[in-house]
Amino acid sequence: MPLTPLDIHNKEFTRKFRGYDEDEVNEFLDQVIKDFELLLRENRQQQEVIQNMQSRVDYFSSMEETLNKSIIVAQEAAEEVKANATKEASLIVKQAEREAEQLQDAAQRRAQRTDFEVEQMRKKIELYRNRFKVLIDAQMELLTSHDWDAFDSSTRGVLDEIPAVAYNDDDVV
């Protein structure tokens, strides 16, 4: 058990012949008691300061731990957001590529259909041209044939009786 100022004050020494001066010893003990009380008071104050500091250290340690956890949670959330954004961007790119491919396929089909239609028109034009040429050739052959001479002599009197009719290209349907 530690020594207290009261223990020092109440301490009784045995007397011997030719011992120390009692008043001098008592004065010294009084001084020791005062110094000891001062040291004990300072010690208590220091203990209180230490306890206060320890409380603050505990508080800041707790705060540090909370901040570290918050930082970890924030980092994980940021990584998750980044991963989700990357996935979403990838999906958007894939969808855009699919849509572009669909548009390209549709344009290619339209181009093929147009090419087919153009080719069909060319064939129809060629067919019409050939038919028209055949018709013209047939008409030319008819016009250059000798049958007209026979027709001309047999119809001279009939044609003279028919009134002249004006032929207008606008009337032809």
Salt bridges, closest charged atoms under 4 A:
GLU22 OE1 - ARG15 NH1 2.08
GLU65 OE2 - LYS69 NZ 3.35
GLU119 OE1 - ARG122 NH1 3.81
GLU126 OE1 - ARG129 NH1 3.41
ASP152 OD2 - ARG156 NH2 2.88
